[in-house]
Structure formats: structure tokens, C-alpha cells
Amino acid sequence: MLSMNTAYSITSKGQVTVPKALRDAVGITPAHRVTFHRRGQDIIIRKTPTLEEVSAELRKKYAHKIPPNVTQKDYNNARAKFEEQGGVW
């Protein structure tokens, strides 16, 4: 497990940079979002999967249930509608 015992400064805007080694270790890229959770006096940051990661996982899990007539165009239209309605993962 990667040990991060270095203290980092928080900017006047409340921002902090997640160290590259830590981002790499958990697979956080600019495409990802993160969520913040409070546990007592600690703040936990969790990687939120991208829409593509969730979609791939669901396709793998439910491949046997997807109707054979669903096209990539159908998928793209559904995704666009989801994003237009403010859908965020």
C-alpha cells in the first residue's frame, strides 16, 4: 500500500492537489470525479467511476439480458439524453 505521510497545503480557495503517485495508484484521471466523505475529523476522498466504466461493467454483468437489436446509436442517444438531464456519475 502506498504510504502518504506528507502534509499538503490548501489554497485560499480550499483546493489541494492529490499527489500523482496516489492518483496513479487508484487510477484517478482527469475524466474522473471524486466524492468527499466526513468520518469524524477525517475527510475521505473516493474515486467515482466514469460513465464509461459503469457502462462497461453493466454491459458485462447484463450482457445476456441486453436485447440483440440494441444498437450503438440507441446507446449514444440514451447517453446523450442522460447527460442533457444533468446526469452525473
N, C-alpha and C positions, 0 to 999 in steps of 0.2 A: 504494500500500500504506500502511496506517495505521501510523504510527510511534509506538511507546510507549516513551519513554525515561525515564519517571518511575519511581522506586522506590516500592514499596508495602510497608507494614508487615505482618508476620504476627502474628496474635493468639497468646496463650498456648496456645490450642487448636490451633494450626497452620493457621488459616484465613486466607485472603486474598480480597479482593473483586476479581473480574475487572471492569475498568472498563467502563462501559456502552457507550462508543464501540467498544470491542473486541468485546463481546458482540454488539452490533448488526451490526458488520462481518462477523462469521462466522455470524450467525443463531442464537446460543445463547439459548434461552428457558428459563423455569423447568421446562418439560417435558423438557428435555434432560439427559442425564448426560454427564460428561466422563471421559476416561481420562488417566492420568498416565504419562509415559514418561521414563526417565532416559537422557540422552545425555551421557556424561562427567560434568561438573559442572553441566550444564543440566537443567532439568525442562521437558518439552514437555507441554502440555495440548491434548488433541484432543477435539473435539465428537463425541459418539456419537449417531448418528441415533435418533430416536424410533421406536417400533414402527410408528406410522402412516406415517412417512417410508419405512421399509424395506418395509412392506406395499404402499404406493403404487408404489414402484419395482419390486417384484416383479410386481405386477399389470400394470404397463406392459410389463415385459420378457417376461412369460409369458402375456399375455392370450390369445394364440392357442392355448395349451395348457390353459387352465382349462376343465373340463367345464361345459357350459351349465346343468346342473342344480344347481350350487353356489349356495346362497342366502346372503343376508346373515346369516341365523340360523346357518347352518353356519359361516360365518366367525367370528361372535361366539362361538359355542360353542368353536371351536378356539382362539381368542384367550384365552378365559376359562380353558380347560384349561392353556394355555401359562403363563399368569400364576399359576395355582394351584400349578404345579410349580416356581415360583420363577424363571420365565423373565424375564430382564432384558436389555435391549439396551444 
